[in-house]
């Protein structure tokens, strides 16, 4: 399995980075996990994208 992680401070940027990763790798996507957090001042979003080898 191959894994790529992207991090962004807004959802629009996260979507763009996810699309960049999906366009870069031609492998079949197994799963995408997305998580976000807000600390009262800042938001952060992370996506973990898993591909077949």
Beta strands, then each sheet from edge to edge (+ up, - down):
strand 1: 2-8
strand 2: 29-38
strand 3: 43-51
sheet 1: 1+ 3- 2+
end
